[in-house]
Amino acid sequence: MNSVEMPEDQPRKFGALRDRRTGPYIAGGALSMMADNVEHVLAYWVLWQTFHSPWLVGFQIVSHWLPYLLFSVAAGALAERFDPRRVIQVGQALFMAVSATWGILFLTGSLELWHACVLLVLHGIAGCLWMPAEQLLLYKFAGPKELPGAIRMNATFRSLAFLAGPVVGSALLLSIGPAAGMFVNILFYLPLTVFLWFVKLDRHDTEKQQDGTAAPRASEKRMTFFSAFGVLRTIRNDRQLLGMILLSALSAATIGAVIQNAMPEFAEGLGAGSAGLAYGVLLFANGAGGVIGGFLLEATGRVPTTARTAVIAATILGITTIVFATSSVYPIAVVALLIGGVARITADATEMSIVQLRAPDDQRGRVIGAYTMFGPGMMTFSGLTVAVLGSLFGLRGSVLFGGIVLTVGAVVLGFFILRGERRSKAAGEA
């Protein structure tokens, strides 16, 4: 099993952005993630105006995340078996086809409910194909030494995309309308797609394990949809790897995207109103913390890539969520969101770095897929959680409950992970 200890020669600060392959790759991925969010803005607005269906709103959340829960491990196996550049391009092509179909349906006024359901599912499948292959290719570009910084920068630019997506989507909606906006949105997927046609992979570098020996080629092994899940045995036998995946699943299931969806109620409760500048500041703070945190982590280089870091960050995220849910003072709520954003990106980037560095070289794609399945895939249930608890205790109560469960769960998982580390260390010394 690979170690997560960093090499003696420290990686360069912002080295990923200065690399001729990793920098453009991260930037292109951010544009595609922005396009993903732009499509949400345009499609969700038209769907509500057309159908006024709360059921469809719930289906939007489930259809987006359920493919991650069901197919992420298989998608990771595809990225191992085939060139991950091509797997990403297939996902990008599917994204573009969905945007084009939305645009045609909006333009002709022929949108029906079943059209919407099919397109929402296809959009979720495109994202599922993209995510494991994206992370696997990031490892191939950056290598073990630069990987934690590359993952931090990738997560930071994704946070930027989450901030820019609603702004760009709203601008397109107001200026040229949803149909033309969908066609324009296709252009945002093109830079990454075209870049992957021309960027080259060094066969020697990308097939070398961290110990310098040649890695087995996944494409030489017979692999089926169900056999791909054999990687779960690897995860089960590594307490730290299992702990990182469980920590991600806990965060996704308890908080997920709940805070953003509940923001209008919080804005009203804080006296900010459900619209206007004060409401926008809450939404901005929710994503800005991730951007600020990502750049601070990379600039200082003082936060180690360890399980302890991930556990502490997840605990802080839970605590800031509790503060936000219980606060009646607007500035305190904003600060809690900012600190929570820093904690979230720290936890996510550290978890993914440890998962990638501890994964066996011939199973890395499937291990990433398992992380995606138990992490983002669990957001499928965060929508159900907020629906049930929100109906009983209100949205504020459901967010408070999620923060409490995350805080307690992170502490418990911390004991589970760190106890295993102490046992392993004692066994090694013996």
SVG drawing of the C-alpha trace seen along z (x, -y; Angstrom):
<svg xmlns="http://www.w3.org/2000/svg" viewBox="-47 -45 61 56">
<polyline fill="none" stroke="black" stroke-width="0.4" points="0.0,0.0 1.3,-3.4 2.3,-5.9 0.9,-9.3 4.2,-10.8 5.4,-13.6 8.8,-13.5 11.7,-15.3 11.9,-17.9 8.9,-20.0 6.6,-20.7 6.5,-24.2 3.8,-26.6 1.3,-27.0 3.4,-24.5 0.2,-23.0 -0.8,-26.3 2.7,-26.9 2.9,-23.4 2.3,-23.4 -0.2,-20.6 -1.8,-20.8 -2.4,-24.5 -4.5,-24.6 -6.1,-21.3 -7.4,-22.9 -8.5,-26.1 -10.4,-24.1 -12.0,-22.0 -13.1,-25.1 -14.8,-26.4 -16.6,-23.1 -17.8,-23.2 -19.0,-26.8 -20.9,-25.6 -22.4,-22.8 -23.7,-25.5 -24.8,-27.8 -27.0,-25.0 -28.6,-24.5 -29.5,-28.2 -31.1,-28.2 -32.8,-24.8 -34.1,-25.0 -35.6,-28.5 -37.4,-27.2 -38.6,-24.0 -40.1,-25.9 -41.8,-28.4 -43.1,-25.6 -44.3,-23.0 -44.3,-24.6 -43.7,-21.1 -42.1,-20.7 -41.7,-17.0 -39.5,-18.0 -37.4,-20.2 -36.7,-17.1 -36.0,-15.0 -33.4,-17.6 -31.4,-16.9 -31.8,-13.1 -31.1,-12.8 -27.9,-14.9 -26.3,-12.8 -27.8,-9.3 -25.6,-8.4 -22.6,-9.2 -23.9,-6.8 -24.6,-4.0 -21.9,-4.2 -18.9,-6.0 -16.8,-2.9 -17.6,-1.6 -16.7,-5.0 -13.4,-4.8 -12.7,-1.4 -13.4,-2.8 -10.8,-5.5 -8.3,-2.8 -9.0,-0.5 -9.1,-3.3 -7.4,-6.6 -8.9,-8.9 -8.6,-11.8 -11.1,-10.1 -13.4,-9.2 -13.5,-12.9 -14.2,-13.9 -17.1,-11.5 -18.5,-13.1 -17.9,-16.6 -19.6,-15.6 -22.6,-14.4 -22.7,-17.7 -22.7,-19.6 -25.4,-17.4 -27.6,-17.9 -27.2,-21.7 -27.9,-21.7 -31.0,-19.6 -32.3,-22.0 -31.7,-24.9 -33.7,-23.2 -36.6,-22.3 -36.7,-25.8 -36.4,-27.5 -39.2,-25.4 -41.4,-25.4 -41.8,-21.6 -40.5,-20.8 -42.4,-18.0 -41.9,-16.6 -40.4,-13.3 -37.8,-15.3 -36.8,-17.1 -36.4,-13.9 -34.3,-12.2 -32.0,-15.2 -31.5,-15.6 -30.5,-12.0 -28.1,-12.3 -26.5,-15.4 -25.9,-13.4 -24.3,-10.5 -22.0,-13.0 -20.8,-14.3 -20.3,-10.8 -18.1,-9.9 -16.1,-13.0 -15.2,-13.1 -13.2,-9.9 -11.3,-10.3 -10.6,-13.9 -8.9,-13.0 -7.0,-10.1 -5.7,-12.3 -4.7,-14.9 -2.5,-12.3 -0.9,-11.4 -0.2,-15.1 1.0,-16.2 2.6,-13.0 2.7,-12.0 4.9,-14.9 2.8,-17.7 -0.6,-16.0 -1.8,-17.6 -1.2,-21.1 -2.8,-20.1 -5.9,-18.8 -6.1,-22.0 -5.9,-24.2 -8.4,-22.1 -10.8,-22.3 -10.2,-26.1 -10.9,-26.7 -14.0,-24.5 -15.2,-26.8 -14.6,-29.8 -16.7,-28.0 -19.5,-27.6 -19.4,-31.3 -19.2,-32.3 -21.8,-29.8 -24.9,-31.5 -23.6,-35.0 -22.9,-34.0 -26.1,-32.0 -28.2,-34.9 -26.5,-37.3 -27.3,-34.9 -30.9,-34.5 -31.5,-38.2 -29.6,-39.2 -30.3,-36.6 -32.8,-34.2 -32.5,-30.6 -32.5,-29.0 -29.7,-31.1 -28.0,-30.9 -27.8,-27.1 -26.1,-27.3 -23.6,-29.8 -23.0,-27.6 -21.7,-24.8 -18.7,-27.0 -17.5,-26.8 -17.1,-23.0 -14.8,-23.3 -11.5,-24.5 -11.0,-21.4 -12.3,-19.1 -9.9,-20.5 -7.0,-20.7 -7.3,-16.9 -6.9,-16.2 -3.5,-17.8 -2.0,-17.3 0.3,-14.2 0.9,-11.6 4.4,-10.3 4.0,-6.6 7.0,-6.0 5.9,-8.6 2.2,-7.8 2.8,-4.0 5.4,-4.3 4.4,-3.5 5.6,-5.6 8.3,-3.0 9.7,-3.4 8.5,0.0 6.1,0.4 2.5,0.3 0.2,3.1 -2.0,2.0 -5.7,2.1 -6.5,2.4 -4.9,5.8 -7.3,7.2 -10.8,8.4 -13.2,6.2 -17.0,6.1 -19.4,3.7 -19.7,5.9 -16.0,6.9 -15.1,3.2 -16.6,3.2 -14.0,5.7 -12.0,2.5 -14.2,2.3 -12.1,5.1 -9.0,2.9 -10.8,0.0 -12.0,2.2 -8.5,3.4 -7.0,-0.1 -8.4,-2.0 -7.1,-5.4 -8.5,-5.0 -11.8,-3.8 -11.9,-6.7 -11.4,-9.3 -14.2,-7.9 -16.6,-7.6 -15.7,-11.2 -16.6,-12.4 -19.9,-10.4 -20.8,-11.8 -20.3,-15.4 -22.3,-14.8 -25.2,-13.1 -25.5,-15.6 -24.8,-19.0 -24.2,-18.4 -25.9,-21.2 -28.5,-21.8 -27.2,-25.1 -27.4,-26.7 -31.0,-25.4 -32.1,-26.7 -30.5,-30.1 -33.7,-32.1 -35.2,-31.0 -32.0,-31.9 -31.8,-35.3 -35.4,-36.1 -34.6,-34.9 -31.6,-37.1 -33.6,-40.1 -31.9,-40.2 -35.0,-39.4 -35.1,-36.6 -33.6,-38.8 -31.3,-41.7 -27.6,-42.5 -27.7,-40.9 -29.1,-37.7 -26.5,-37.7 -23.7,-38.2 -24.8,-35.0 -24.7,-33.0 -21.3,-34.5 -19.8,-33.8 -21.0,-30.2 -18.6,-29.7 -16.0,-32.4 -14.6,-30.6 -13.6,-27.7 -11.7,-30.0 -10.0,-32.0 -9.2,-28.8 -7.7,-27.1 -5.3,-30.0 -4.3,-30.3 -3.6,-26.6 -1.4,-26.7 0.3,-30.0 1.3,-29.0 2.0,-25.4 1.6,-24.9 -1.3,-22.5 -0.1,-18.8 -1.8,-16.3 -2.8,-13.9 -5.9,-12.2 -5.7,-14.4 -6.0,-17.5 -9.1,-16.1 -10.8,-15.2 -10.1,-18.6 -11.4,-20.4 -14.6,-18.3 -15.2,-19.0 -14.8,-22.7 -17.2,-22.5 -19.7,-20.9 -19.2,-23.5 -19.5,-26.5 -22.7,-24.9 -24.1,-24.8 -23.1,-28.5 -24.7,-29.5 -27.9,-27.6 -28.3,-29.1 -27.1,-32.6 -29.5,-35.5 -26.7,-38.1 -26.1,-38.6 -22.3,-39.3 -21.7,-36.2 -23.6,-34.1 -21.5,-35.5 -18.2,-34.8 -19.4,-31.2 -20.1,-30.6 -16.6,-31.9 -14.8,-29.8 -17.0,-26.8 -15.9,-27.2 -12.3,-27.2 -12.8,-24.0 -14.8,-22.3 -12.1,-22.8 -9.4,-21.7 -11.3,-18.5 -12.2,-17.7 -8.7,-18.3 -7.0,-16.4 -9.3,-13.5 -8.9,-13.2 -5.1,-13.5 -4.9,-10.7 -7.3,-8.5 -5.2,-8.9 -1.8,-8.5 -2.9,-5.4 -4.7,-3.7 -2.9,-0.8 -1.5,-2.0 -3.5,0.6 -6.8,-0.3 -6.5,-4.0 -9.4,-4.8 -11.8,-2.5 -10.7,-3.8 -11.4,-7.3 -14.7,-6.1 -15.5,-4.6 -14.7,-7.9 -17.0,-9.6 -19.7,-7.1 -19.7,-7.5 -18.9,-11.2 -20.8,-13.2 -23.1,-10.2 -24.4,-10.5 -25.7,-14.0 -28.6,-12.1 -29.8,-11.5 -29.1,-15.1 -32.2,-16.2 -34.3,-13.6 -32.9,-14.5 -33.7,-18.2 -37.2,-17.3 -38.1,-15.1 -36.5,-17.1 -37.4,-20.4 -41.1,-19.5 -40.8,-18.5 -38.5,-21.2 -38.1,-23.8 -35.0,-24.2 -33.1,-25.9 -33.6,-22.8 -32.6,-20.4 -29.3,-22.4 -28.7,-22.4 -29.2,-18.7 -26.8,-18.1 -24.1,-20.2 -24.5,-18.3 -24.3,-14.9 -21.3,-16.0 -19.4,-17.3 -20.1,-14.2 -19.5,-11.8 -16.2,-13.5 -14.9,-13.1 -15.9,-9.5 -14.3,-8.8 -11.2,-10.6 -10.8,-8.2 -11.3,-5.3 -8.7,-6.5 -6.1,-7.8 -6.4,-4.7 -5.6,-2.6 -2.6,-4.9 -1.2,-4.4 -1.7,-0.6 0.1,-0.5 3.0,-2.6 3.3,-0.4 3.4,2.7 6.0,1.1 8.2,0.3 7.8,3.8"/>
</svg>
